[in-house]
Amino acid sequence: MFGEIIALLTTISWSIGIIPFTEATKRLGPSALNQYRLLLAWLVISCILIFSHSFQFSFLFSMPGSKHFLYLGLSGIIGFSIGDYFSFSSFKILGPKLGSLYTSFAPGAALLAGYIILGQEVNVIGLLGMAITVGGVIWLTLSRKDKKASEAAGFERTTKGVLFGIIGALCQGTGLVLSKLGLDCYPDLHLETLHAVWIRLLFAFLAAFLMSLFTGNLIANSKPVFTNYKNGLPFMFLGTLFGPVMGVSLSLLAIQHMEVAAAQTIFALLPIVVLPINYFYYKEKITIQAIGACLIAILGVVILIWRNSLMNYF
């Protein structure tokens, strides 16, 4: 029971974090937010790891092998630097309600990436789960009644927002597969999961800063952060606290006390948990279509997660 409670708290934490990240994106811009929240999250995780290892620092770089840095680094760049940039942009355009629903594509993206990168099997049940999830998301995206409720709350249903949501989920799913590849690349060398997150964040924020430097946007991205433009910093801090810091830490604790598949099933409830939070903050009406679409999408994710067990019944 302890694991299930922690998994639910993880989902609540991530759901709460979406709101301040949406507000921070509006105020600071997705590029500035992504750069500095990754740096902030990396600094916090660094402090946690150093504190838990008797204030030693060298182990952070000496313990992992070269393949850890390679695959986990790529995972951080694709999942955090690129994926989260597009997800934040999607939240800004579509709103947290629909934007969070697009994150349900991530497990399906992970399945396809696992097939391409790791050679994992894709069965009929898995494809069915993906199709159900896509159906639920498409239903809510095309719902005229729900569109009016979103527009009344200040959000839009645009092709750009939809594409950004899809790209974000695809990158996050691919990032998860690369993370697994990185964690399993040395059978005889165990790397703490939090240490793996530290490597992902390290490469993610470095990639974000280098990209802004090469494109000539470093000063433009830094200015709103250092001037606290439109009071965006408190939202960035809150989003980072509830998302990469608390959310990741709680998810690791949950997985230690329950099966990973069961924990992922509870994590998949995020779009449902976002609905009331989004209503209280943005006053966006909770329509029947929104509830139905979220339940359908979650059903697809659950089928996808438990596909191997379900195959035994057919």
Secondary structure, DSSP 8 states (H G I E B T S, - for coil): -HHHHHHHHHHHHHHHHHHHHHHHHHHH-HHHHHHHHHHHHHHHHHHHHHHHTTT--THHHHSS-HHHHHHHHHHHIIIIIIIIHHHHHHHHHH-HHHHHHHGGGHHHHHHHHIIIII-----HHHHHHHHHHHHHHHHHHH-HHHHHHHHHTT----HHHHHHHHHHHHHHHHHHHHHHHHHTS-TT----HHHHHHHHHHHHHHHHHHHHHHTT-HHHHHHHHHTTGGG-HHHHHHHHIIIIIHHHHHHHHHHHHS-HHHHHHHHTTHHHHHHHHHHHHH-----HHHHHHHHHHHHHHHHHHTHHHHHTT-
